[in-house]
Amino acid sequence: MNGCEISASVTALANFIACNFSSEQIEMLAAIFNQLGDTLITINVRQSLCEKKKEKPSA
């Protein structure tokens, strides 16, 4: 998927959720997806740092 396709898919999903879920459910889903994104970023950064540490020659 390219960037435009991803953006269109996310927008379609958001519209579906907005039309089919209550305000309370939308708030909960937004909080869950926000936490998921933050956690994925944290994991990715940690993995990148560990990989860089492995690649760095010992002095």
PyMOL Python script that loads the backbone (N, CA, C, O; Angstrom):
from pymol import cmd

cmd.read_pdbstr("""\
ATOM      1  N   MET A   1       0.843  -1.188   0.000  1.00  0.00           N
ATOM      2  CA  MET A   1       0.000   0.000   0.000  1.00  0.00           C
ATOM      3  C   MET A   1       0.882   1.242   0.000  1.00  0.00           C
ATOM      4  O   MET A   1       1.865   1.318   0.738  1.00  0.00           O
ATOM      5  N   ASN A   2       0.528   2.199  -0.821  1.00  0.00           N
ATOM      6  CA  ASN A   2       1.258   3.460  -0.787  1.00  0.00           C
ATOM      7  C   ASN A   2       0.595   4.409   0.231  1.00  0.00           C
ATOM      8  O   ASN A   2      -0.437   4.083   0.817  1.00  0.00           O
ATOM      9  N   GLY A   3       1.203   5.574   0.423  1.00  0.00           N
ATOM     10  CA  GLY A   3       0.708   6.517   1.421  1.00  0.00           C
ATOM     11  C   GLY A   3      -0.726   6.964   1.197  1.00  0.00           C
ATOM     12  O   GLY A   3      -1.492   7.112   2.149  1.00  0.00           O
ATOM     13  N   CYS A   4      -1.088   7.179  -0.055  1.00  0.00           N
ATOM     14  CA  CYS A   4      -2.457   7.619  -0.364  1.00  0.00           C
ATOM     15  C   CYS A   4      -3.472   6.525  -0.048  1.00  0.00           C
ATOM     16  O   CYS A   4      -4.555   6.808   0.465  1.00  0.00           O
ATOM     17  N   GLU A   5      -3.126   5.293  -0.351  1.00  0.00           N
ATOM     18  CA  GLU A   5      -4.027   4.170  -0.071  1.00  0.00           C
ATOM     19  C   GLU A   5      -4.196   3.961   1.433  1.00  0.00           C
ATOM     20  O   GLU A   5      -5.293   3.670   1.910  1.00  0.00           O
ATOM     21  N   ILE A   6      -3.111   4.112   2.163  1.00  0.00           N
ATOM     22  CA  ILE A   6      -3.196   3.980   3.627  1.00  0.00           C
ATOM     23  C   ILE A   6      -4.074   5.081   4.193  1.00  0.00           C
ATOM     24  O   ILE A   6      -4.946   4.817   5.022  1.00  0.00           O
ATOM     25  N   SER A   7      -3.854   6.310   3.754  1.00  0.00           N
ATOM     26  CA  SER A   7      -4.647   7.440   4.231  1.00  0.00           C
ATOM     27  C   SER A   7      -6.129   7.243   3.922  1.00  0.00           C
ATOM     28  O   SER A   7      -6.979   7.492   4.777  1.00  0.00           O
ATOM     29  N   ALA A   8      -6.438   6.803   2.719  1.00  0.00           N
ATOM     30  CA  ALA A   8      -7.837   6.578   2.337  1.00  0.00           C
ATOM     31  C   ALA A   8      -8.454   5.463   3.169  1.00  0.00           C
ATOM     32  O   ALA A   8      -9.618   5.555   3.560  1.00  0.00           O
ATOM     33  N   SER A   9      -7.690   4.413   3.443  1.00  0.00           N
ATOM     34  CA  SER A   9      -8.201   3.298   4.252  1.00  0.00           C
ATOM     35  C   SER A   9      -8.479   3.723   5.684  1.00  0.00           C
ATOM     36  O   SER A   9      -9.503   3.360   6.262  1.00  0.00           O
ATOM     37  N   VAL A  10      -7.564   4.493   6.249  1.00  0.00           N
ATOM     38  CA  VAL A  10      -7.751   4.974   7.628  1.00  0.00           C
ATOM     39  C   VAL A  10      -8.958   5.902   7.697  1.00  0.00           C
ATOM     40  O   VAL A  10      -9.741   5.828   8.644  1.00  0.00           O
ATOM     41  N   THR A  11      -9.112   6.765   6.715  1.00  0.00           N
ATOM     42  CA  THR A  11     -10.262   7.672   6.672  1.00  0.00           C
ATOM     43  C   THR A  11     -11.565   6.891   6.555  1.00  0.00           C
ATOM     44  O   THR A  11     -12.546   7.203   7.230  1.00  0.00           O
ATOM     45  N   ALA A  12     -11.571   5.878   5.698  1.00  0.00           N
ATOM     46  CA  ALA A  12     -12.778   5.052   5.546  1.00  0.00           C
ATOM     47  C   ALA A  12     -13.115   4.350   6.857  1.00  0.00           C
ATOM     48  O   ALA A  12     -14.282   4.290   7.244  1.00  0.00           O
ATOM     49  N   LEU A  13     -12.114   3.824   7.538  1.00  0.00           N
ATOM     50  CA  LEU A  13     -12.344   3.157   8.822  1.00  0.00           C
ATOM     51  C   LEU A  13     -12.888   4.146   9.853  1.00  0.00           C
ATOM     52  O   LEU A  13     -13.823   3.827  10.587  1.00  0.00           O
ATOM     53  N   ALA A  14     -12.304   5.347   9.911  1.00  0.00           N
ATOM     54  CA  ALA A  14     -12.785   6.370  10.843  1.00  0.00           C
ATOM     55  C   ALA A  14     -14.233   6.737  10.568  1.00  0.00           C
ATOM     56  O   ALA A  14     -15.028   6.885  11.496  1.00  0.00           O
ATOM     57  N   ASN A  15     -14.576   6.883   9.299  1.00  0.00           N
ATOM     58  CA  ASN A  15     -15.963   7.201   8.935  1.00  0.00           C
ATOM     59  C   ASN A  15     -16.908   6.071   9.318  1.00  0.00           C
ATOM     60  O   ASN A  15     -18.007   6.324   9.814  1.00  0.00           O
ATOM     61  N   PHE A  16     -16.494   4.833   9.095  1.00  0.00           N
ATOM     62  CA  PHE A  16     -17.319   3.688   9.477  1.00  0.00           C
ATOM     63  C   PHE A  16     -17.557   3.680  10.985  1.00  0.00           C
ATOM     64  O   PHE A  16     -18.685   3.498  11.442  1.00  0.00           O
ATOM     65  N   ILE A  17     -16.493   3.877  11.746  1.00  0.00           N
ATOM     66  CA  ILE A  17     -16.618   3.883  13.213  1.00  0.00           C
ATOM     67  C   ILE A  17     -17.534   5.022  13.648  1.00  0.00           C
ATOM     68  O   ILE A  17     -18.408   4.823  14.492  1.00  0.00           O
ATOM     69  N   ALA A  18     -17.344   6.213  13.081  1.00  0.00           N
ATOM     70  CA  ALA A  18     -18.149   7.374  13.459  1.00  0.00           C
ATOM     71  C   ALA A  18     -19.637   7.163  13.187  1.00  0.00           C
ATOM     72  O   ALA A  18     -20.488   7.669  13.918  1.00  0.00           O
ATOM     73  N   CYS A  19     -19.940   6.411  12.130  1.00  0.00           N
ATOM     74  CA  CYS A  19     -21.344   6.192  11.751  1.00  0.00           C
ATOM     75  C   CYS A  19     -21.996   5.013  12.470  1.00  0.00           C
ATOM     76  O   CYS A  19     -23.221   4.893  12.460  1.00  0.00           O
ATOM     77  N   ASN A  20     -21.211   4.149  13.089  1.00  0.00           N
ATOM     78  CA  ASN A  20     -21.761   2.908  13.622  1.00  0.00           C
ATOM     79  C   ASN A  20     -21.533   2.679  15.112  1.00  0.00           C
ATOM     80  O   ASN A  20     -21.985   1.672  15.656  1.00  0.00           O
ATOM     81  N   PHE A  21     -20.842   3.595  15.777  1.00  0.00           N
ATOM     82  CA  PHE A  21     -20.573   3.424  17.192  1.00  0.00           C
ATOM     83  C   PHE A  21     -21.056   4.636  17.973  1.00  0.00           C
ATOM     84  O   PHE A  21     -21.188   5.728  17.421  1.00  0.00           O
ATOM     85  N   SER A  22     -21.318   4.441  19.252  1.00  0.00           N
ATOM     86  CA  SER A  22     -21.748   5.544  20.114  1.00  0.00           C
ATOM     87  C   SER A  22     -20.551   6.447  20.441  1.00  0.00           C
ATOM     88  O   SER A  22     -19.397   6.075  20.225  1.00  0.00           O
ATOM     89  N   SER A  23     -20.852   7.626  20.960  1.00  0.00           N
ATOM     90  CA  SER A  23     -19.794   8.566  21.354  1.00  0.00           C
ATOM     91  C   SER A  23     -18.857   7.942  22.374  1.00  0.00           C
ATOM     92  O   SER A  23     -17.642   8.120  22.292  1.00  0.00           O
ATOM     93  N   GLU A  24     -19.409   7.215  23.331  1.00  0.00           N
ATOM     94  CA  GLU A  24     -18.587   6.578  24.360  1.00  0.00           C
ATOM     95  C   GLU A  24     -17.678   5.521  23.744  1.00  0.00           C
ATOM     96  O   GLU A  24     -16.511   5.413  24.120  1.00  0.00           O
ATOM     97  N   GLN A  25     -18.203   4.740  22.802  1.00  0.00           N
ATOM     98  CA  GLN A  25     -17.392   3.711  22.145  1.00  0.00           C
ATOM     99  C   GLN A  25     -16.289   4.348  21.297  1.00  0.00           C
ATOM    100  O   GLN A  25     -15.164   3.850  21.249  1.00  0.00           O
ATOM    101  N   ILE A  26     -16.624   5.449  20.632  1.00  0.00           N
ATOM    102  CA  ILE A  26     -15.627   6.151  19.822  1.00  0.00           C
ATOM    103  C   ILE A  26     -14.508   6.687  20.709  1.00  0.00           C
ATOM    104  O   ILE A  26     -13.331   6.580  20.363  1.00  0.00           O
ATOM    105  N   GLU A  27     -14.870   7.258  21.837  1.00  0.00           N
ATOM    106  CA  GLU A  27     -13.857   7.764  22.766  1.00  0.00           C
ATOM    107  C   GLU A  27     -12.942   6.639  23.237  1.00  0.00           C
ATOM    108  O   GLU A  27     -11.727   6.819  23.311  1.00  0.00           O
ATOM    109  N   MET A  28     -13.515   5.485  23.554  1.00  0.00           N
ATOM    110  CA  MET A  28     -12.715   4.354  24.018  1.00  0.00           C
ATOM    111  C   MET A  28     -11.794   3.854  22.911  1.00  0.00           C
ATOM    112  O   MET A  28     -10.613   3.598  23.148  1.00  0.00           O
ATOM    113  N   LEU A  29     -12.338   3.714  21.693  1.00  0.00           N
ATOM    114  CA  LEU A  29     -11.510   3.259  20.575  1.00  0.00           C
ATOM    115  C   LEU A  29     -10.378   4.248  20.289  1.00  0.00           C
ATOM    116  O   LEU A  29      -9.250   3.837  20.018  1.00  0.00           O
ATOM    117  N   ALA A  30     -10.671   5.534  20.347  1.00  0.00           N
ATOM    118  CA  ALA A  30      -9.641   6.547  20.116  1.00  0.00           C
ATOM    119  C   ALA A  30      -8.533   6.429  21.157  1.00  0.00           C
ATOM    120  O   ALA A  30      -7.352   6.510  20.822  1.00  0.00           O
ATOM    121  N   ALA A  31      -8.911   6.240  22.406  1.00  0.00           N
ATOM    122  CA  ALA A  31      -7.913   6.091  23.469  1.00  0.00           C
ATOM    123  C   ALA A  31      -7.070   4.828  23.264  1.00  0.00           C
ATOM    124  O   ALA A  31      -5.854   4.846  23.455  1.00  0.00           O
ATOM    125  N   ILE A  32      -7.723   3.747  22.878  1.00  0.00           N
ATOM    126  CA  ILE A  32      -7.010   2.482  22.650  1.00  0.00           C
ATOM    127  C   ILE A  32      -6.037   2.624  21.487  1.00  0.00           C
ATOM    128  O   ILE A  32      -4.874   2.235  21.601  1.00  0.00           O
ATOM    129  N   PHE A  33      -6.506   3.184  20.360  1.00  0.00           N
ATOM    130  CA  PHE A  33      -5.627   3.332  19.195  1.00  0.00           C
ATOM    131  C   PHE A  33      -4.489   4.307  19.471  1.00  0.00           C
ATOM    132  O   PHE A  33      -3.378   4.122  18.974  1.00  0.00           O
ATOM    133  N   ASN A  34      -4.756   5.337  20.255  1.00  0.00           N
ATOM    134  CA  ASN A  34      -3.705   6.281  20.629  1.00  0.00           C
ATOM    135  C   ASN A  34      -2.631   5.568  21.453  1.00  0.00           C
ATOM    136  O   ASN A  34      -1.438   5.730  21.195  1.00  0.00           O
ATOM    137  N   GLN A  35      -3.050   4.792  22.430  1.00  0.00           N
ATOM    138  CA  GLN A  35      -2.094   4.052  23.257  1.00  0.00           C
ATOM    139  C   GLN A  35      -1.331   3.035  22.409  1.00  0.00           C
ATOM    140  O   GLN A  35      -0.124   2.864  22.581  1.00  0.00           O
ATOM    141  N   LEU A  36      -2.026   2.366  21.501  1.00  0.00           N
ATOM    142  CA  LEU A  36      -1.379   1.399  20.620  1.00  0.00           C
ATOM    143  C   LEU A  36      -0.275   2.077  19.808  1.00  0.00           C
ATOM    144  O   LEU A  36       0.836   1.555  19.710  1.00  0.00           O
ATOM    145  N   GLY A  37      -0.578   3.232  19.229  1.00  0.00           N
ATOM    146  CA  GLY A  37       0.421   3.967  18.450  1.00  0.00           C
ATOM    147  C   GLY A  37       1.621   4.367  19.289  1.00  0.00           C
ATOM    148  O   GLY A  37       2.763   4.199  18.860  1.00  0.00           O
ATOM    149  N   ASP A  38       1.373   4.896  20.483  1.00  0.00           N
ATOM    150  CA  ASP A  38       2.465   5.296  21.374  1.00  0.00           C
ATOM    151  C   ASP A  38       3.329   4.101  21.757  1.00  0.00           C
ATOM    152  O   ASP A  38       4.556   4.203  21.788  1.00  0.00           O
ATOM    153  N   THR A  39       2.696   2.975  22.048  1.00  0.00           N
ATOM    154  CA  THR A  39       3.430   1.786  22.446  1.00  0.00           C
ATOM    155  C   THR A  39       4.266   1.245  21.292  1.00  0.00           C
ATOM    156  O   THR A  39       5.409   0.834  21.495  1.00  0.00           O
ATOM    157  N   LEU A  40       3.707   1.241  20.084  1.00  0.00           N
ATOM    158  CA  LEU A  40       4.464   0.782  18.920  1.00  0.00           C
ATOM    159  C   LEU A  40       5.683   1.672  18.665  1.00  0.00           C
ATOM    160  O   LEU A  40       6.754   1.171  18.322  1.00  0.00           O
ATOM    161  N   ILE A  41       5.526   2.973  18.831  1.00  0.00           N
ATOM    162  CA  ILE A  41       6.662   3.890  18.666  1.00  0.00           C
ATOM    163  C   ILE A  41       7.729   3.596  19.712  1.00  0.00           C
ATOM    164  O   ILE A  41       8.915   3.542  19.387  1.00  0.00           O
ATOM    165  N   THR A  42       7.322   3.407  20.955  1.00  0.00           N
ATOM    166  CA  THR A  42       8.268   3.109  22.024  1.00  0.00           C
ATOM    167  C   THR A  42       9.041   1.826  21.734  1.00  0.00           C
ATOM    168  O   THR A  42      10.263   1.793  21.880  1.00  0.00           O
ATOM    169  N   ILE A  43       8.341   0.776  21.325  1.00  0.00           N
ATOM    170  CA  ILE A  43       8.989  -0.495  21.001  1.00  0.00           C
ATOM    171  C   ILE A  43       9.958  -0.319  19.845  1.00  0.00           C
ATOM    172  O   ILE A  43      11.079  -0.825  19.892  1.00  0.00           O
ATOM    173  N   ASN A  44       9.537   0.395  18.806  1.00  0.00           N
ATOM    174  CA  ASN A  44      10.381   0.592  17.636  1.00  0.00           C
ATOM    175  C   ASN A  44      11.648   1.373  17.977  1.00  0.00           C
ATOM    176  O   ASN A  44      12.736   1.013  17.528  1.00  0.00           O
ATOM    177  N   VAL A  45      11.518   2.427  18.760  1.00  0.00           N
ATOM    178  CA  VAL A  45      12.684   3.220  19.162  1.00  0.00           C
ATOM    179  C   VAL A  45      13.641   2.365  19.979  1.00  0.00           C
ATOM    180  O   VAL A  45      14.852   2.412  19.765  1.00  0.00           O
ATOM    181  N   ARG A  46      13.111   1.591  20.904  1.00  0.00           N
ATOM    182  CA  ARG A  46      13.957   0.732  21.734  1.00  0.00           C
ATOM    183  C   ARG A  46      14.708  -0.288  20.876  1.00  0.00           C
ATOM    184  O   ARG A  46      15.898  -0.523  21.086  1.00  0.00           O
ATOM    185  N   GLN A  47      14.010  -0.893  19.912  1.00  0.00           N
ATOM    186  CA  GLN A  47      14.659  -1.862  19.022  1.00  0.00           C
ATOM    187  C   GLN A  47      15.757  -1.187  18.196  1.00  0.00           C
ATOM    188  O   GLN A  47      16.832  -1.756  18.008  1.00  0.00           O
ATOM    189  N   SER A  48      15.490   0.004  17.713  1.00  0.00           N
ATOM    190  CA  SER A  48      16.490   0.737  16.928  1.00  0.00           C
ATOM    191  C   SER A  48      17.722   1.045  17.762  1.00  0.00           C
ATOM    192  O   SER A  48      18.850   0.897  17.292  1.00  0.00           O
ATOM    193  N   LEU A  49      17.509   1.470  18.995  1.00  0.00           N
ATOM    194  CA  LEU A  49      18.639   1.771  19.878  1.00  0.00           C
ATOM    195  C   LEU A  49      19.462   0.515  20.170  1.00  0.00           C
ATOM    196  O   LEU A  49      20.692   0.572  20.199  1.00  0.00           O
ATOM    197  N   CYS A  50      18.800  -0.600  20.382  1.00  0.00           N
ATOM    198  CA  CYS A  50      19.515  -1.855  20.645  1.00  0.00           C
ATOM    199  C   CYS A  50      20.316  -2.287  19.425  1.00  0.00           C
ATOM    200  O   CYS A  50      21.444  -2.762  19.560  1.00  0.00           O
ATOM    201  N   GLU A  51      19.742  -2.127  18.236  1.00  0.00           N
ATOM    202  CA  GLU A  51      20.451  -2.495  17.009  1.00  0.00           C
ATOM    203  C   GLU A  51      21.675  -1.602  16.804  1.00  0.00           C
ATOM    204  O   GLU A  51      22.733  -2.090  16.407  1.00  0.00           O
ATOM    205  N   LYS A  52      21.545  -0.314  17.066  1.00  0.00           N
ATOM    206  CA  LYS A  52      22.672   0.608  16.914  1.00  0.00           C
ATOM    207  C   LYS A  52      23.778   0.267  17.909  1.00  0.00           C
ATOM    208  O   LYS A  52      24.963   0.363  17.591  1.00  0.00           O
ATOM    209  N   LYS A  53      23.380  -0.129  19.110  1.00  0.00           N
ATOM    210  CA  LYS A  53      24.363  -0.484  20.136  1.00  0.00           C
ATOM    211  C   LYS A  53      25.141  -1.719  19.714  1.00  0.00           C
ATOM    212  O   LYS A  53      26.347  -1.797  19.948  1.00  0.00           O
ATOM    213  N   LYS A  54      24.469  -2.689  19.093  1.00  0.00           N
ATOM    214  CA  LYS A  54      25.121  -3.907  18.613  1.00  0.00           C
ATOM    215  C   LYS A  54      26.094  -3.610  17.482  1.00  0.00           C
ATOM    216  O   LYS A  54      27.150  -4.235  17.381  1.00  0.00           O
ATOM    217  N   GLU A  55      25.729  -2.640  16.619  1.00  0.00           N
ATOM    218  CA  GLU A  55      26.555  -2.301  15.464  1.00  0.00           C
ATOM    219  C   GLU A  55      27.774  -1.475  15.862  1.00  0.00           C
ATOM    220  O   GLU A  55      28.779  -1.489  15.150  1.00  0.00           O
ATOM    221  N   LYS A  56      27.711  -0.759  16.975  1.00  0.00           N
ATOM    222  CA  LYS A  56      28.795   0.116  17.401  1.00  0.00           C
ATOM    223  C   LYS A  56      29.961  -0.740  17.883  1.00  0.00           C
ATOM    224  O   LYS A  56      29.786  -1.585  18.761  1.00  0.00           O
ATOM    225  N   PRO A  57      31.153  -0.531  17.315  1.00  0.00           N
ATOM    226  CA  PRO A  57      32.308  -1.324  17.747  1.00  0.00           C
ATOM    227  C   PRO A  57      32.715  -0.974  19.179  1.00  0.00           C
ATOM    228  O   PRO A  57      32.629   0.179  19.601  1.00  0.00           O
ATOM    229  N   SER A  58      33.149  -1.973  19.898  1.00  0.00           N
ATOM    230  CA  SER A  58      33.595  -1.762  21.284  1.00  0.00           C
ATOM    231  C   SER A  58      34.929  -1.030  21.291  1.00  0.00           C
ATOM    232  O   SER A  58      35.797  -1.280  20.455  1.00  0.00           O
ATOM    233  N   ALA A  59      35.074  -0.123  22.250  1.00  0.00           N
ATOM    234  CA  ALA A  59      36.324   0.649  22.346  1.00  0.00           C
ATOM    235  C   ALA A  59      37.238   0.057  23.371  1.00  0.00           C
ATOM    236  O   ALA A  59      38.335   0.571  23.590  1.00  0.00           O
TER     237      ALA A  59
END
""", "prot")
cmd.dss("prot")
cmd.show_as("cartoon", "prot")
cmd.util.cbc("prot")
cmd.orient("prot")
